Amino acid sequence: MNIKQLALSSVFLLTLTNFSIFESASTVWVSAAHAAQDSLISFKPPVTGKPTRRVGGGTRSAQNSPALAVLTTEQTGLTISSSPTLYWASNQVSSQPVKISIIYTLPESKDMMQPVFEADITMGKTGIQALPLSHNAIELQTDIEYQWSVSVKNPGMEGTEQTLISRGTIKRVAPSASLQQLLQTAKPRDLPEIYADHGLWYDAFAAVSQLIAEHPDDPALREMRASLLSQVGLKQFVQLTQQTG
């Protein structure tokens, strides 16, 4: 091989190497773009015109101060599940048990509350917590608005005791024919977006949380859940729930 041939061969190899590096970098960029795209989700709440139902959790609190919130929409959150999972979050572990209750108003009297479930739960960790109603044999009736709450007593300033409480509402609705058709062929990864697009908060949040439990190292799923929380005024709890399952 003469000097000219050797030079041309070197240029060809250098070009191939640069192309390989460019191709590799492009692959990484495309993968990152796909991950970012996968994390995009838009929650479309039904327009009801009803007043805010959620209490607590949406206000700013001082750093390191105790915070507690039911993870739901400001108005009544919807579900198509007869026994959905309720999610709540806390930034501190309390030595006191957390009281969880579910009640509904009797249709014939707006002043009479019917208890459905009450329990004291020991909280062993901070972050997101789940209460699967199916584990407690609780089934929600269709088109009835239920109120649920979490509360815990914590030591306050100067030795006084304060009670943190957060409340939200949930209503089970019948799925539309178009939604039923979508769910028949949907993959698990598609469920959060499908539910969010149909205004089903509890189902969307449960679907993405289930995916996170199965794929805890997938950042796109955690970004998806963070997006849901931010869209309903719970941005304060995004970082907290990012750290847990």
Disulfide bonds with the S-S distance in Angstrom:
none
